């Protein structure tokens, strides 16, 4: 059902691209998503391991390697691939891990570590990616990124400290994050579609190439996670590396890069949800048998 809703949001955005006027809302949707996600964060220090940092390093290295390879052929495709790959662990990853009978605390720490670390790294990485294509400095990118991730963190801390009952009540509304993601996907798809129709005069085959690269990256990250996690944390590492917070890179892509690059994260959302739906179906069959 959720996968179908995401596909519908993409299709409506492509066919009726009126949402491009509301691109400025994506940042606030993202902050709200992070707020609801941080409400549930509980860290067990005993579960923190080197695998968490290997996942973070793999995210950054794969993003840069893919960018460098694809930049030899097409700069826009390379940027779209980078914006797709650099996304940190998704807000819903701990929930999906729980449904798959994995260690939720392990993925929760990955979510926190990756979102904070990549938020701090991406302004400097983006300066390298864009090079001479943009006059925006890393410092100009760093400030709005820090504000975007720190405001939800501070808000949750204040709630936990002064209004714990309200925090508990709001924590039960975690489904709100998914519907905010759907709105983000619609607005991002609308903006990309509007850009293609009004300004992008290139071959539409590039759009299909971006979709193909997103699919390959999705399979690559989920598979690489299994190897990084080893026998002890294969499931959790796969989920932490493969299930991505695309809402974050959708905002970054629309704010600082070519609008066409946003299609990378948008397609990845759809691909990862198909993959996760298939995984959950397999888990359900195993427990039924």
C-alpha positions as CSV (number, residue, x, y, z in Angstrom):
1,X,0.0,0.0,0.0
2,X,2.8,2.5,1.0
3,X,4.8,1.6,-2.2
4,X,1.7,2.3,-4.3
5,X,1.2,5.6,-2.6
6,X,4.8,6.6,-3.3
7,X,4.4,5.6,-7.0
8,X,1.2,7.6,-7.1
9,X,2.9,10.7,-5.7
10,X,5.6,10.4,-8.4
11,X,3.1,10.0,-11.2
12,X,0.9,12.9,-10.0
13,X,4.0,15.1,-9.7
14,X,5.0,14.3,-13.3
15,X,1.5,14.7,-14.8
16,X,0.4,17.7,-12.6
17,X,3.6,19.5,-11.8
18,X,1.9,22.3,-9.9
19,X,3.8,21.4,-6.7
20,X,6.9,23.1,-8.0
21,X,5.7,26.3,-6.5
22,X,6.0,24.8,-3.0
23,X,9.6,23.6,-3.2
24,X,10.4,25.9,-0.2
25,X,8.2,23.6,2.0
26,X,10.5,20.6,1.5
27,X,12.9,21.8,4.1
28,X,10.2,22.2,6.7
29,X,8.7,18.8,5.9
30,X,12.2,17.3,6.4
31,X,12.5,19.1,9.8
32,X,9.2,17.7,10.9
33,X,10.1,14.2,9.8
34,X,13.4,14.4,11.7
35,X,11.5,15.7,14.7
36,X,9.1,12.7,14.8
37,X,12.1,10.3,14.2
38,X,14.2,11.8,17.0
39,X,11.3,11.3,19.4
40,X,11.9,7.6,19.4
41,X,15.7,7.5,19.4
42,X,17.0,5.5,22.3
43,X,20.7,4.6,22.3
44,X,22.2,1.5,23.9
45,X,25.9,2.3,24.1
46,X,26.8,-1.4,24.4
47,X,25.6,-1.9,20.8
48,X,27.9,0.7,19.3
49,X,30.5,-1.0,17.2
50,X,33.0,-0.3,14.4
51,X,30.4,-1.6,11.9
52,X,28.4,1.6,12.4
53,X,31.4,3.7,11.3
54,X,32.1,1.3,8.4
55,X,28.6,1.9,7.2
56,X,29.2,5.7,7.3
57,X,32.5,5.3,5.5
58,X,30.9,3.0,2.8
59,X,28.2,5.6,2.2
60,X,30.7,8.4,1.5
61,X,33.2,6.3,-0.5
62,X,30.6,4.7,-2.7
63,X,29.0,8.1,-3.4
64,X,32.3,9.6,-4.4
65,X,33.5,6.6,-6.5
66,X,30.2,6.4,-8.4
67,X,30.3,10.2,-9.0
68,X,33.8,10.1,-10.3
69,X,33.1,7.2,-12.7
70,X,29.8,8.7,-14.1
71,X,31.3,12.2,-14.4
72,X,33.4,10.8,-17.2
73,X,30.2,10.3,-19.2
74,X,27.6,12.8,-18.0
75,X,27.9,15.5,-15.2
76,X,24.2,15.7,-14.5
77,X,23.9,11.9,-14.2
78,X,27.0,11.8,-11.9
79,X,25.4,14.5,-9.7
80,X,22.1,12.7,-9.5
81,X,23.9,9.5,-8.6
82,X,25.9,11.3,-5.9
83,X,22.8,12.9,-4.4
84,X,21.1,9.4,-4.4
85,X,24.0,7.6,-2.8
86,X,25.0,10.1,-0.1
87,X,21.7,10.0,1.7
88,X,22.0,8.8,5.3
89,X,20.0,6.1,7.1
90,X,16.2,6.5,6.7
91,X,14.0,7.6,9.6
92,X,11.9,4.4,9.1
93,X,14.9,2.0,9.1
94,X,14.5,1.0,12.8
95,X,10.8,0.3,12.3
96,X,11.5,-2.0,9.3
97,X,14.3,-3.7,11.2
98,X,11.8,-4.5,14.0
99,X,9.4,-6.0,11.5
100,X,12.2,-8.2,10.2
101,X,13.1,-9.3,13.8
102,X,16.4,-7.5,13.8
103,X,18.2,-5.4,16.5
104,X,16.4,-2.1,16.4
105,X,18.9,-0.3,18.7
106,X,21.8,-1.1,16.3
107,X,19.9,0.6,13.4
108,X,18.8,3.5,15.6
109,X,22.4,4.5,16.3
110,X,23.2,4.2,12.6
111,X,20.3,6.5,11.9
112,X,21.6,9.1,14.4
113,X,25.3,8.8,13.5
114,X,24.8,8.9,9.7
115,X,22.3,11.7,9.7
116,X,24.4,14.0,11.8
117,X,27.8,13.1,10.2
118,X,26.5,13.4,6.6
119,X,24.8,16.6,7.4
120,X,28.1,18.0,8.5
121,X,30.1,16.4,5.6
122,X,27.8,17.1,2.7
123,X,28.5,20.9,2.4
124,X,32.2,20.2,1.8
125,X,31.5,17.2,-0.4
126,X,29.0,19.2,-2.5
127,X,31.6,21.9,-3.1
128,X,33.8,19.2,-4.6
129,X,30.9,17.8,-6.6
130,X,29.8,21.1,-8.1
131,X,33.3,22.5,-8.5
132,X,33.1,25.5,-10.9
133,X,29.4,25.0,-11.6
134,X,28.2,26.9,-8.6
135,X,29.4,30.0,-6.7
136,X,28.0,28.7,-3.5
137,X,30.6,28.0,-0.8
138,X,30.6,25.1,1.6
139,X,30.0,27.5,4.5
140,X,26.8,28.8,2.7
141,X,25.5,25.2,2.5
142,X,26.7,24.3,6.0
143,X,24.6,26.8,7.9
144,X,21.1,25.9,6.6
145,X,22.0,22.2,6.9
146,X,23.0,22.6,10.6
147,X,19.9,24.6,11.3
148,X,17.7,21.9,9.6
149,X,19.0,19.1,11.7
150,X,19.7,20.9,14.9
151,X,16.2,22.5,15.4
152,X,14.4,19.1,15.5
153,X,17.2,17.7,17.9
154,X,16.9,20.7,20.2
155,X,13.1,20.6,20.1
156,X,13.0,16.9,21.1
157,X,15.6,17.5,23.9
158,X,13.4,20.3,25.3
159,X,10.3,18.0,25.2
160,X,12.1,15.1,26.9
161,X,13.3,17.4,29.6
162,X,10.3,19.6,30.3
163,X,7.3,17.9,28.7
164,X,7.9,14.1,28.8
165,X,4.2,13.3,28.6
166,X,3.8,15.3,25.5
167,X,6.9,13.7,24.0
168,X,5.3,10.2,24.6
169,X,2.0,11.3,23.0
170,X,3.8,12.7,19.9
171,X,5.9,9.6,19.6
172,X,2.8,7.7,18.8
173,X,2.3,9.8,15.7
174,X,5.4,8.4,13.9
175,X,3.2,7.6,10.8
176,X,3.1,11.3,10.1
177,X,6.7,11.0,8.8
178,X,5.7,8.7,6.0
179,X,2.9,11.1,4.7
180,X,5.3,14.0,4.9
181,X,7.7,12.0,2.8
182,X,4.9,11.4,0.2
183,X,4.4,15.2,0.1
184,X,8.1,15.7,-0.4
185,X,8.1,13.2,-3.2
186,X,5.2,14.9,-4.9
187,X,6.8,18.4,-4.7
188,X,10.2,17.1,-5.8
189,X,8.7,15.2,-8.8
190,X,6.7,18.3,-9.7
191,X,9.8,20.5,-9.7
192,X,11.8,18.0,-11.8
193,X,8.9,17.6,-14.2
194,X,8.4,21.4,-14.5
195,X,12.1,21.8,-15.1
196,X,12.1,19.1,-17.8
197,X,9.1,20.7,-19.6
198,X,10.2,24.3,-19.4
199,X,14.0,24.4,-19.4
200,X,15.6,21.0,-19.9
201,X,16.0,20.4,-23.6
202,X,18.2,17.4,-23.4
203,X,17.4,13.8,-24.3
204,X,14.8,12.2,-22.0
205,X,16.9,9.1,-22.1
206,X,18.8,10.8,-19.3
207,X,15.8,10.4,-17.0
208,X,15.7,6.7,-17.7
209,X,19.4,6.5,-17.0
210,X,19.0,8.2,-13.7
211,X,16.2,5.6,-12.8
212,X,18.5,2.7,-13.8
213,X,21.4,4.1,-11.7
214,X,19.1,4.5,-8.7
215,X,18.0,0.9,-9.0
216,X,21.6,-0.3,-9.3
217,X,22.6,1.8,-6.2
218,X,19.7,0.4,-4.3
219,X,20.8,-3.2,-4.9
220,X,24.4,-2.3,-4.3
221,X,23.8,-0.6,-0.9
222,X,21.5,-3.3,0.5
223,X,24.0,-6.0,-0.7
224,X,27.1,-4.2,0.6
225,X,25.4,-3.9,4.0
226,X,25.1,-7.7,4.3
227,X,28.8,-8.0,3.7
228,X,29.8,-5.2,6.1
229,X,27.5,-6.5,8.9
230,X,29.0,-10.0,8.7
231,X,27.4,-12.9,10.6
232,X,26.5,-10.8,13.6
233,X,24.7,-7.8,12.0
234,X,24.1,-8.5,8.4
235,X,20.4,-7.7,8.5
236,X,20.9,-4.5,10.5
237,X,23.8,-3.2,8.4
238,X,22.0,-3.9,5.2
239,X,19.0,-1.9,6.4
240,X,21.2,0.9,7.8
241,X,23.1,1.3,4.5
242,X,20.4,0.5,2.0
243,X,17.3,2.2,3.4
244,X,18.0,5.9,2.9
245,X,16.7,9.2,4.2
246,X,16.0,10.5,0.7
247,X,14.0,13.5,2.0
248,X,17.3,15.0,3.1
249,X,19.0,14.7,-0.2
250,X,15.8,15.8,-2.1
251,X,16.0,19.1,-0.2
252,X,19.8,19.4,-0.8
253,X,19.4,18.6,-4.5
254,X,16.6,21.2,-5.0
255,X,18.4,23.8,-3.0
256,X,21.9,23.6,-4.4
257,X,22.1,21.6,-7.6
258,X,20.4,21.2,-11.0
259,X,16.7,20.3,-10.4
260,X,17.0,17.2,-12.7
261,X,19.3,15.6,-10.1
262,X,16.4,15.3,-7.7
263,X,15.1,12.4,-9.8
264,X,17.9,10.2,-8.4
265,X,16.6,10.3,-4.7
266,X,13.0,10.2,-5.9
267,X,13.5,7.0,-7.9
268,X,15.5,5.5,-5.1
269,X,12.6,6.0,-2.7
270,X,10.4,4.0,-5.1
271,X,13.1,1.3,-5.6
272,X,13.9,0.8,-1.9
273,X,10.2,0.5,-1.0
274,X,9.7,-2.2,-3.6
275,X,12.7,-4.0,-2.2
276,X,11.6,-3.6,1.4
277,X,8.1,-4.8,0.5
278,X,9.5,-7.9,-1.0
279,X,11.7,-8.5,2.0
280,X,8.8,-8.1,4.4
281,X,6.7,-10.5,2.3
282,X,9.5,-13.1,2.6
283,X,9.7,-12.6,6.4
284,X,6.0,-13.0,6.7
285,X,6.0,-16.3,4.7
286,X,8.8,-17.7,6.9
287,X,6.9,-17.0,10.1
288,X,3.7,-18.3,8.7
289,X,5.4,-21.6,7.8
